[in-house]
Amino acid sequence: MFITDIKYYRYGTPLKKPFKTALRTVEVIESIYVFVETNVEDMIGVGEAVPTYVITGDTKGGIEAAIDEVFKPLLINRQVHESLLDDVQSAMVGNTSAKAALDIALHDLLAQEATLPLYQYLNYNPGNKQLETCYTVSLNDAEEMVEDGLRYVDEGFKHLKIKVGKDNVETDLNRLKALRISLPQDVILSVDANQAWDVDSARYALKQFDEADLNIESIEQPVDRHAYEALGELTQNFEIPVMVDESLFSLNDARRLLDVGAKELWNIKLMKTGGIHQAMQIHRMASEASIPCMVGCMMETHVSVTAALHFSLAAEQVKRVDFDAPLMVVERQIEGGIQYSSAKVTPSEGYGLGIDRQSLLKKVSQ
């Protein structure tokens, strides 16, 4: 099976309501859907890239240029083989979202060729896990966040991720207190600061959260992504477990996090790792160090989140998933792929990603 062409399409998917974090506000998910065509009839691999420039540095134009100038010349007319996954990673520096889209599409093809769902292609003996996604409470005033939190709990979500970091620590603490008082006590609360604090502010915030006894499961990326030593210090000096997110893009990042002792929780995202191939390598390091992992997503739609689900099903260290973004959109783009039953997430039947590729292509290319 040889690659004959690579096509891509921009497509905007509106959200039901704006999604706010310390870094940005999103009203529309801007996806670039990638289709890798082959010389075998009906064998198409599909992937997705999203331009999260405040985290990955990627823009829509940059993703498209990477595909046109680097990945098309690299991949067209070559046989579909696992070696292409390494080639995609080494072809250029950065550009992890574009790499992820091609990596996902290649994995989709490899699993289709093997006549296996992708999670079985990645791991022939995957654990029998029942995965449940958390739901993120967008950063607003306390009253609105409580209203949102209560609605998500009513919809069946047992773990809420609370966005913080845009205002002062006291305001964030009041938000968390309001949520903890208003929500059932068995609802898990975790906190995500999205790099919002400097080191001193992070120390102060974690001290306040510890002393408030709010039963916070974890606090995610409290400091800048390059503040590795600070992540290690915060991990070792406070009761609330520290989850690493934006500091974990690559294998080199993973090694450095191990060196500084930031190894309580890791959040692996395909848009950061450049796809499944490097995510599996990072996961192996986490497994060797017995580090529990979450698999999350940016503001992505069903295609790339389906790939993240298949990776999660194949990865034994994945204890939690954060796949809520497709639930926030007004309209689902695809048939097949990830399926939701309240918080429970499962893959659809079918080889590769299990997505109806032709219907997706027809929709996004109109």
C-alpha positions as CSV (number, residue, x, y, z in Angstrom):
1,M,0.0,0.0,0.0
2,F,1.5,3.3,-1.1
3,I,0.6,6.9,-0.3
4,T,-0.8,8.7,-3.4
5,D,-1.9,12.1,-2.0
6,I,-2.4,14.1,1.2
7,K,-5.3,16.5,1.3
8,Y,-6.4,18.8,4.1
9,Y,-9.3,21.0,4.9
10,R,-10.0,23.8,7.4
11,Y,-13.2,23.4,9.4
12,G,-14.6,25.5,12.2
13,T,-16.9,23.9,14.8
14,P,-18.8,26.3,17.1
15,L,-19.0,25.6,20.8
16,K,-22.2,25.7,22.8
17,K,-20.7,28.4,25.0
18,P,-17.2,30.1,25.2
19,F,-14.5,28.1,26.8
20,K,-12.2,30.2,29.1
21,T,-8.9,29.4,30.7
22,A,-6.0,31.6,32.1
23,L,-4.5,31.5,28.6
24,R,-7.4,32.1,26.2
25,T,-11.1,32.1,25.3
26,V,-12.3,29.8,22.6
27,E,-15.6,30.1,20.8
28,V,-14.9,27.9,17.7
29,I,-12.6,24.9,17.4
30,E,-10.5,25.5,14.3
31,S,-9.5,22.1,13.0
32,I,-7.4,21.1,10.0
33,Y,-8.5,17.6,8.9
34,V,-5.9,15.6,7.1
35,F,-6.7,12.7,4.6
36,V,-3.8,10.4,3.5
37,E,-4.9,8.6,0.4
38,T,-3.4,5.4,-0.9
39,N,-3.4,3.2,-4.0
40,V,-5.8,0.8,-2.3
41,E,-9.5,1.6,-2.9
42,D,-11.3,3.0,0.2
43,M,-8.1,2.9,2.2
44,I,-7.8,6.5,3.6
45,G,-6.1,7.6,6.8
46,V,-7.6,10.5,8.6
47,G,-6.0,12.9,11.2
48,E,-6.7,16.2,12.9
49,A,-4.5,19.2,13.9
50,V,-5.6,22.1,16.0
51,P,-3.7,25.4,16.1
52,T,-3.3,26.0,19.8
53,Y,-0.7,28.7,19.4
54,V,-0.6,29.7,23.1
55,I,0.6,26.2,24.0
56,T,2.1,24.5,20.9
57,G,3.0,27.6,18.9
58,D,1.1,26.2,15.9
59,T,-1.2,28.3,13.7
60,K,-3.5,27.2,10.9
61,G,-1.1,28.6,8.2
62,G,1.9,27.0,9.8
63,I,0.2,23.6,10.0
64,E,-0.8,23.8,6.3
65,A,2.7,25.0,5.3
66,A,4.3,22.1,7.2
67,I,2.0,19.7,5.3
68,D,2.7,21.2,1.9
69,E,6.4,21.9,2.2
70,V,7.6,19.0,4.4
71,F,5.2,16.1,4.8
72,K,3.8,15.8,1.3
73,P,7.3,15.6,-0.3
74,L,8.3,13.2,2.6
75,L,5.4,10.8,2.4
76,I,3.8,10.7,-1.1
77,N,4.8,7.7,-3.2
78,R,6.1,5.8,-0.1
79,Q,4.9,2.5,1.2
80,V,2.8,2.7,4.4
81,H,5.1,1.3,7.0
82,E,5.8,2.0,10.7
83,S,9.2,3.5,9.8
84,L,7.2,6.5,8.5
85,L,6.3,7.4,12.1
86,D,9.9,8.1,13.0
87,D,10.4,10.0,9.7
88,V,7.4,12.3,10.6
89,Q,8.9,13.1,14.0
90,S,12.4,13.8,12.7
91,A,11.4,15.7,9.5
92,M,11.2,19.1,11.2
93,V,11.6,20.8,14.6
94,G,8.4,21.6,16.5
95,N,5.2,21.7,14.6
96,T,3.7,19.1,16.9
97,S,0.1,19.6,15.8
98,A,0.9,19.0,12.1
99,K,3.0,16.0,13.1
100,A,0.1,14.7,15.2
101,A,-2.4,14.9,12.3
102,L,0.0,12.9,10.0
103,D,0.9,10.4,12.7
104,I,-2.8,9.8,13.5
105,A,-3.6,9.3,9.8
106,L,-0.7,6.9,9.4
107,H,-1.7,4.9,12.5
108,D,-5.3,4.8,11.1
109,L,-3.9,3.3,7.9
110,L,-1.6,0.8,9.6
111,A,-4.4,-0.5,11.8
112,Q,-6.8,-0.7,8.8
113,E,-4.2,-2.7,6.9
114,A,-3.8,-5.1,9.9
115,T,-7.7,-5.3,10.1
116,L,-7.6,-4.3,13.7
117,P,-9.1,-1.4,15.8
118,L,-6.3,1.0,16.5
119,Y,-6.1,0.2,20.2
120,Q,-5.5,-3.5,19.4
121,Y,-2.9,-2.6,16.8
122,L,-1.0,-0.6,19.5
123,N,-1.4,-3.3,22.1
124,Y,-2.7,-6.8,21.3
125,N,-3.5,-7.4,25.0
126,P,-5.1,-4.1,26.2
127,G,-6.4,-3.9,29.7
128,N,-10.1,-4.3,30.2
129,K,-10.6,-0.7,31.4
130,Q,-13.8,1.2,31.6
131,L,-12.7,4.8,30.9
132,E,-14.6,7.8,32.2
133,T,-13.8,11.4,31.1
134,C,-13.8,14.3,33.4
135,Y,-15.5,17.6,32.4
136,T,-13.8,21.0,32.6
137,V,-15.5,23.9,34.3
138,S,-14.6,27.0,32.3
139,L,-13.1,30.0,34.1
140,N,-15.9,32.4,35.0
141,D,-17.3,34.0,38.2
142,A,-18.0,31.7,41.0
143,E,-21.8,31.6,40.5
144,E,-21.6,30.6,36.9
145,M,-18.9,28.0,37.6
146,V,-21.2,26.5,40.3
147,E,-24.1,26.4,37.8
148,D,-21.9,24.7,35.2
149,G,-20.5,22.3,37.7
150,L,-24.0,21.3,38.9
151,R,-25.2,20.8,35.4
152,Y,-22.2,18.5,34.5
153,V,-22.8,16.4,37.7
154,D,-26.5,16.1,36.7
155,E,-25.3,14.8,33.3
156,G,-23.4,12.0,35.0
157,F,-19.8,13.4,35.4
158,K,-18.1,12.4,38.6
159,H,-14.8,14.3,38.1
160,L,-14.6,18.0,37.3
161,K,-11.5,19.9,36.3
162,I,-11.7,23.5,37.5
163,K,-9.9,26.2,35.6
164,V,-8.1,28.8,37.6
165,G,-5.3,31.3,37.3
166,K,-6.7,34.4,35.6
167,D,-7.3,36.4,38.8
168,N,-5.6,36.4,42.3
169,V,-5.3,33.3,44.4
170,E,-8.0,34.4,46.9
171,T,-10.5,34.7,44.0
172,D,-9.6,31.2,42.8
173,L,-9.9,29.9,46.4
174,N,-13.4,31.4,46.7
175,R,-14.4,29.7,43.4
176,L,-13.1,26.4,44.7
177,K,-14.8,26.8,48.1
178,A,-18.1,27.6,46.4
179,L,-17.9,24.5,44.1
180,R,-16.9,22.2,47.0
181,I,-19.8,23.4,49.2
182,S,-22.4,23.3,46.3
183,L,-21.4,19.9,44.7
184,P,-21.9,16.4,46.1
185,Q,-18.9,15.5,48.3
186,D,-18.1,12.4,46.2
187,V,-17.5,14.5,43.1
188,I,-13.7,14.6,42.4
189,L,-12.3,18.1,41.9
190,S,-9.0,18.8,40.2
191,V,-7.5,22.2,39.4
192,D,-5.8,23.4,36.3
193,A,-3.8,26.7,36.3
194,N,-2.4,26.5,32.7
195,Q,1.0,27.9,33.7
196,A,-0.6,31.0,35.2
197,W,1.6,31.6,38.3
198,D,5.2,32.5,38.9
199,V,7.0,30.2,41.4
200,D,6.2,32.3,44.5
201,S,2.5,32.6,43.6
202,A,2.4,28.9,43.0
203,R,3.9,28.2,46.4
204,Y,1.3,30.5,48.0
205,A,-1.6,29.0,46.0
206,L,-0.7,25.4,46.9
207,K,-0.3,26.4,50.6
208,Q,-3.7,28.1,50.6
209,F,-5.3,25.1,48.8
210,D,-3.7,22.6,51.2
211,E,-4.8,24.6,54.3
212,A,-8.4,25.0,52.9
213,D,-8.8,21.2,53.0
214,L,-11.0,21.2,49.9
215,N,-10.0,17.6,48.9
216,I,-8.4,18.6,45.6
217,E,-7.2,15.6,43.7
218,S,-4.4,17.4,41.8
219,I,-3.3,20.8,40.6
220,E,-2.2,20.9,37.0
221,Q,0.7,22.9,35.6
222,P,0.9,25.7,38.2
223,V,4.0,27.3,36.7
224,D,5.6,28.1,33.3
225,R,6.4,25.0,31.2
226,H,10.1,25.7,31.4
227,A,10.1,25.9,35.2
228,Y,11.1,22.2,35.6
229,E,13.0,22.6,38.9
230,A,10.0,24.5,40.4
231,L,7.7,21.6,39.4
232,G,10.0,19.2,41.2
233,E,10.0,21.4,44.3
234,L,6.2,21.9,44.3
235,T,5.8,18.1,43.9
236,Q,7.9,17.4,46.9
237,N,6.7,20.1,49.3
238,F,2.9,20.1,49.1
239,E,0.1,17.7,49.8
240,I,-1.9,18.3,46.6
241,P,-0.3,16.2,43.8
242,V,1.1,18.2,41.0
243,M,0.2,17.1,37.5
244,V,2.5,18.1,34.6
245,D,0.9,19.2,31.3
246,E,2.5,21.9,29.2
247,S,6.0,20.9,30.4
248,L,5.6,17.5,28.8
249,F,6.0,17.6,25.0
250,S,8.8,15.2,24.3
251,L,11.0,12.4,25.5
252,N,13.6,14.9,26.5
253,D,11.0,16.7,28.6
254,A,10.0,13.4,30.2
255,R,13.7,12.7,31.1
256,R,14.1,16.1,32.6
257,L,10.9,15.8,34.7
258,L,12.2,12.5,36.1
259,D,15.5,14.2,36.9
260,V,13.8,16.9,39.0
261,G,11.3,14.6,40.7
262,A,8.2,15.9,39.0
263,K,6.7,12.4,38.7
264,E,3.4,12.4,40.5
265,L,1.1,12.7,37.5
266,W,1.7,13.3,33.8
267,N,-0.8,14.6,31.3
268,I,-0.1,13.3,27.8
269,K,-1.7,15.0,24.8
270,L,-1.2,14.0,21.2
271,M,-1.0,17.7,20.0
272,K,2.0,18.1,22.2
273,T,3.8,14.9,21.5
274,G,3.3,15.0,17.7
275,G,1.0,12.0,17.8
276,I,0.7,8.5,19.1
277,H,4.2,7.3,18.3
278,Q,6.1,9.6,20.7
279,A,3.2,9.4,23.2
280,M,3.7,5.6,23.4
281,Q,7.4,6.2,24.1
282,I,6.7,8.7,26.8
283,H,4.2,6.3,28.3
284,R,6.8,3.6,28.4
285,M,9.0,5.9,30.5
286,A,6.1,6.6,32.8
287,S,5.4,2.9,33.1
288,E,9.0,2.2,34.1
289,A,8.8,4.9,36.7
290,S,5.3,3.9,37.9
291,I,3.9,7.3,37.1
292,P,0.1,7.4,36.6
293,C,-1.0,9.3,33.5
294,M,-3.9,11.3,32.2
295,V,-4.6,11.5,28.5
296,G,-6.1,14.9,27.6
297,C,-6.8,17.0,24.6
298,M,-6.7,20.6,23.5
299,M,-9.9,22.1,22.1
300,E,-10.2,19.3,19.6
301,T,-13.0,17.5,17.9
302,H,-13.9,13.8,17.5
303,V,-11.2,12.7,15.1
304,S,-8.1,13.4,17.2
305,V,-9.9,12.7,20.5
306,T,-10.8,9.3,19.0
307,A,-7.1,8.7,18.4
308,A,-6.4,9.7,22.0
309,L,-9.0,7.2,23.2
310,H,-7.4,4.4,21.3
311,F,-4.0,5.3,22.7
312,S,-5.5,5.4,26.2
313,L,-7.0,1.9,25.8
314,A,-3.6,0.6,24.9
315,A,-1.7,2.3,27.7
316,E,-1.8,0.7,31.1
317,Q,-0.5,3.7,33.0
318,V,-3.4,5.8,31.9
319,K,-5.7,6.2,34.9
320,R,-7.8,9.1,33.8
321,V,-8.9,10.8,30.5
322,D,-10.0,14.3,29.7
323,F,-12.0,14.0,26.5
324,D,-14.7,16.6,27.1
325,A,-14.0,19.0,24.2
326,P,-16.2,17.1,21.7
327,L,-19.0,17.4,24.2
328,M,-18.8,21.2,24.0
329,V,-19.5,21.5,20.3
330,V,-22.8,22.4,18.8
331,E,-22.6,19.6,16.1
332,R,-20.8,16.3,15.9
333,Q,-18.7,16.2,12.6
334,I,-18.3,12.4,12.2
335,E,-20.0,9.1,12.2
336,G,-18.2,6.5,14.3
337,G,-15.2,7.1,16.5
338,I,-15.4,8.0,20.2
339,Q,-18.8,7.3,21.7
340,Y,-20.2,9.0,24.9
341,S,-22.6,7.7,27.4
342,S,-22.6,10.4,30.1
343,A,-19.0,10.3,31.3
344,K,-18.2,6.8,29.9
345,V,-16.2,6.8,26.6
346,T,-15.8,3.8,24.2
347,P,-14.6,3.4,20.7
348,S,-17.0,2.4,17.9
349,E,-16.6,-0.8,15.9
350,G,-14.4,-0.8,12.9
351,Y,-10.7,-1.0,11.9
352,G,-8.3,1.8,12.6
353,L,-10.1,4.8,14.2
354,G,-13.5,3.3,13.3
355,I,-14.5,6.6,11.7
356,D,-16.6,6.9,8.5
357,R,-13.9,8.7,6.6
358,Q,-15.9,9.3,3.4
359,S,-18.7,11.1,5.2
360,L,-16.2,13.2,7.1
361,L,-14.4,14.1,3.8
362,K,-17.7,15.0,2.2
363,K,-18.7,17.2,5.1
364,V,-15.4,19.2,5.6
365,S,-14.7,19.6,1.9
366,Q,-17.9,21.3,0.9
